[in-house]
Amino acid sequence: MVRFSVAPTHDILVSELRIALLSALYAQQKNLPLIVRMEDGKRSEEMERREDELLEILSLFGISYSQLYYQSNNFKYHLQFASTLLDRKKAFICFCAEDKASPYDGACEPLSNEEILNNPSPFVIRMKPSSTTSDSFTIMQRDKYPTAIFARACDDMLQGVSTLIREESHKEDASKESLVREALGYEEALNYLYVPNLENAERWSVKALLDEGFMPEAIARYLLALGTEWQRCEEQTNTPVAFEKEALRQMNRACIQNLSDMELSKRLGYACENIGKLAKLYTNTLNTTAEIKVKIDAIFSKKEPLCGFETESKTLQKLILEAPYFESYDAFEAYLAEKSALKAEAFFTPLYVLFMGEKSGLALAQTYPFLKNYLKEIVR
């Protein structure tokens, strides 16, 4: 069983999505079930909202899972396991200040039961050091909630997890989690697989990239292109890989161009192949659907007479609304020029703004074939 977990305390980051994609890919390749665990800690309404968003993003990226777990459902077991470790002398109570230097110096480890019972101060529970880790790391906090490492170790044991894929920066966590399970008598070894750390990833949430118009297939393709080779804990570390937004832009552009015209139109909020064809003209300079949508929406927005060309704008608007259908742009332009008697800038500038909603951009001869059936809607 492969496990992916995420904390609903923040929008999912690209580094976390990368691990989710790799976990799903590995599970598929090995024909293993994939489970998702919400590390929900102290639950709140904000967490519940983010949980829904996280699950929607996993679905959007085609990540299917066999079961969904909530870490908070296991808190009673975390308390029981912590008590067991205390009984077995594998852990100890610590009254030291929370900002005590790490690695911990073991000041409270020798305390007798009497000294512990007579001390009314708040305490944490720490693991005793071992041959694999010299740090007496905290497993239960003063508020009686487990630390992330302890909760993961217990939950993976309870749920029969066999394989975890992580970034190399989490290798130290693996030894601590293994120590907890061994101290509890769990003999099954977990298969920890590692990929290089993704640098710059903390700056980018998946939601922010989607809002910018990066497509799910482009994000997924880019993250998987950074490498799908995982290594075991004891193997040599890899050089970190960098998340480069410009590279993602180029991949996103390619994905836009590969969409069918109708599909692209729908993603922009329309439902016409010609709008999809028009949108692809913008990929010469634009890379995201959000950027392209701004351009398309401007074409269909209500136009106000252009400042400095108010009379000319109204004249051309009236002529277009009353004009017959023209198959070619040249015939359409010639008709307007003759009927309006406008020339040069007084003709072309207001005409362009009436069409495109801006003063410069694609040539009207390029866009006319895709817009000629919408002229009266465009210049209204």
N, C-alpha and C positions, 0 to 999 in steps of 0.2 A: 504494500500500500504506500502510495506517494502522498506526501502532505504539503500543502501550501497554506501559509497563515498570513494574516494581515491585521493590523490594528485599526479600527474605525475611529481613530482620533485625528485623522488628517486625510486629505485626498490622496488616493493611491499614486505613488511616484512611478516614474518610468522604470526605475531599478526594481521596484516590487513587481510591476507588470512583467518585466523581463523574466524574473524568477517564476512567476505564474505560468508564463508561456513555455518556459523550459521544462517545468514540472509536468505540464500537460503533455508536452511532446515526449518526454521520457516515459510517462505512464502509458501513452499510446504505443510507443515502440516496444515496451516490455510487457504489454497487455496486463497492466496493473491498474487497480482502481485509484482514482485521485480524490482526496478529500480536501475540503476547504475549512479552515478554522478561523473564526473571528476571535481575536484576542481582545475581548471587550472590557476586561477589567471592571472598573466601577461604572456601571451602565448609566446612561443619561439619554434624554430625548435627542440631543445632538448626535450621539453615537448611533442611535437607531436610524436617523436620517442618513448618516454616512454609510451605514451598513447596506441600506437599499441601493445607494449610489454605487458602492463597491461591487455588489452583485450584478447590477446592471452593466457595469463596465466589463466584468468577466464574461457576461453573456454576449456583449457587443463584440468581444474579441474571440468568440467561439470557444471559450474555455468551459467545458462541461465537467461536472464532478459527480461522484456517486453519493456523497454525503456532505452535509454542512453541519459543523459543530460550533457551539458557542462556549468559549473557555469559562465563562462565568458559571455555567451549569456544573462545572467540576470543582468549584471552590471548596465544597465540603470534603472532597477527597484530598485536596491540597493540604487542608488542615490536618486530616488524619495522617497523611504521609509525613508531614512535618513532625507530628507527635511521635510517629514511629521512629524517625531518625533521632529524635531526642532520647527515646527509650533505649535505642541501640548504641547510644554514645557516638553517633556519626555526625551529630550536629550539637550546637550549644547555644544558650541564650546569651545575648550581648546587650549591655546597657550603655555602651559607648555612644558618643555623639554621632549623628548621622553623617557628618562631614569628616569622619575619621579617615585618615589616609589609607589608600590602597596600594599594595596589598596590606591587609589588616595584620596587626602585630600580635593578635591572639591574647590581648589583655584580659578578656573575660572568660577565656576557655577554662582556666583552672578553678573558677568559682564553685564553691560547694553548694549543695541543695539548700542548706540553711541560709547562705548568703544570697542566693537567688530569691528565696521565699521572703526574706526580710527587706528586699529592695523594691520599693514601690514605683520606681522609675519605669517609663516606657521601655520596651526592648524590641530587638529584632532577633531572628534566628539565623545563625550562620552554619555553613557546612565546615566540618573540620578539614584541614588540609590533607592532601594525600600525595602519592608519588607522581600523579599526573597533573595536579594543580597545587601550588603552594599558597594560594590565596584562600582565606576563609570567607568566601563570598556569601552574601546575604541570600536567603531563600524565602523568608517571610518578613514583611515589613512591619513597622510599628502599628499600622492600621489593620493588621491581620490579613492583608492581601498578599498573595504570593508575588515574588519577582517574576519577570518575564522568563528568565532561564529556568527557574524551578517549575513554573506552570507548564512550560513547553515539555520539559523532561517528563513530568507526570502524565500529561495528556497524551504524549506520543506512546508512552507505555500502556495507558488505558485503552487507546484506540488501535493498538497493533500496527503502528507506523513502521515501515521497513526502510524507506528511502527518503532522504531530504536533499534538495538541491539548494545551495546557498552561495553567496559571494564569499570570497576568501577572507574578507574582514571578519567573518563570523566563526573562524576556526577555533578560537579560544572558547567560544560558547559551547562548542561540541564536546570538549573535554569535561566541562563543568556539568553539562547535561548527562553525559555518560556516567560521571561519578555519582550523581544523584540516583540514577536508575540502578547502578551496581549496589549502592548502599541499601536500596530497598529490596534487593534480591532479584532484580530483573536480569535475566541472563541473555536475552536476545540482543545481539549487537545491531545497531542501526547503520545503514549504509549512507554515509555522508559524502556527497559529491559537491565539488566546488567549481565555480566559474570565476574568471577574473572580475575584480571590482569594476563597476561602471562609474567612471568619474564624471563630475558635473551633473549627475542625475538628480541630486537633491534640489536642484533649481527648478525642475520641471515636473508638474503633476500631469497625469494623463488627461484629466478633465480640462486643464488649461490648453493642452495641445489640441484636443478635440474642439474646444471652443474657438481656437484659432483657425480651424478648418483643415487640420491634418486628419486624414482618413484612417480608420482602424487598421485596414489592411496594410497601409504604408508604415504605420508605427510598428505593427507586429513584424513586418518583413525586415524593417531596419534593425529592430532589437535582436531578431534571430540571426541576422547577417553579421552581428558582432561576435558570433561564435556559439556553437552548440556542443563544444567539446568540454566535458566535465572531468574533473580529476578527483582522486581519492585524497583524503586528508593528509596522508603521509607523502604524497607526491610533491614534486617541486612546484613552487608557486608560479603563476603566470603574470605577465605584465598587465597592469590595468588597461582597460579600453575606455575611450572617451566618448561621451554622448555629444555628438556634433549636430547642432540644429540645422546647419546649412546642408549637411549630407541628407538629413531627413527631408528637407525641402525638395531636394532633387528627386528623391524616391517618391515623394508625395505627388510631384508633378507627373512622373511616369505613371503612377497609379491612376491619376485623373485622366490622362490621355488614353489609358487602356479600358476605362469604363465604357459601357455602351452609352450612346447619346441619350437614350431615354433614362437610364439609371442616373447619369450625371445630372440631367434636368431635374429629376425627382429629389436628388440630394440638395439641390439649390432651391427647392420649394416650388418647382414648376412641374409640368407633365407634358413636354413636347420635345420631340427629337431635334427640331430646329434650334431650340434653346440650348440643348446639349451641344450641338455642333458649334453654335456661337460661343458657348463657354470655353470650348477647347481652343478657340482662337486666342484667348487671353493667356494660355499657358506658355506663350512665348516670353511673357514678362512676369506672370504671377504663378504662385506655387501652391496655393491653398484654396479650398472651396469657399472659405469665408471672404477672401480677397476678391474672388470672382463673383460671388453673390452680390457684393457691394456694387460692382459694375452693372450686373444684370438688373438689379433692383432699381438702379438709377435710370436705366432706359425706360422702365415701366412706371416710374414715379410721375406724379402730376408736375408739369412744367410751368414755371412762371416766366413771363416775358423777360428776356435777357437785358440786364441793365446796360443802357447805352444803345440798345437795339430793340426798344420796346415796340415801335411801330412795325419794324421789319419782322419781328417775331410773330406778332398778331397776324400780319399779312400772310406769312408762310403757313402758319397754323391753320388759317381759314382755307387756304388753297389745298393743303394736304387733306383736310377733312372732306373737301368736296371733290377731290381728284378721282379720276377713274383708276382702275387697276393697271399697273405697268409691270411687265415681267422683268425688265432689266432696269438697273439703276440709272444707266445713261439716259434712257427715255424718260424716266421719272424726273431726273434732274433738269433735263432740257425743258420739260413741261413747266416746272416751277419757275425756272429762269425766265421763260417767255412770259408767263402770266404775271409774274411779280415785277418784272423789269428791274430787279435788283442785280447788282454786280459785285464781284470781288468779295471783300470782307463783309459788306452789308448783306450779302447773300449767304455765303458759306458759314460764317460764324453762328448766326442764329439758327440756321438749318441744322448744323451739327449739334448744337445744344438741345434743340427740339428732339432730335433722334436719340442722342447718347446721354443726355443729362449732365454733360461736362464739356469743356472747351477743346479737349484734345484726347487722342487715343487711337483706336482702330479706324481705318479708313471706312467711309460710309459705303463705298463700293463693295467692301468685304462683308459688312454686316447686313446690307440690304437683302440679299437672298434669304436670310434667316428671319428677317423682320417684316418683310413686305406684306405678310398677311395680318400684321398687328398694327399697321400704321395709324389707324384712327384711335386705337387704344393708347399708343405711345405718345401722340402729340396732344392728347385731350387737355 
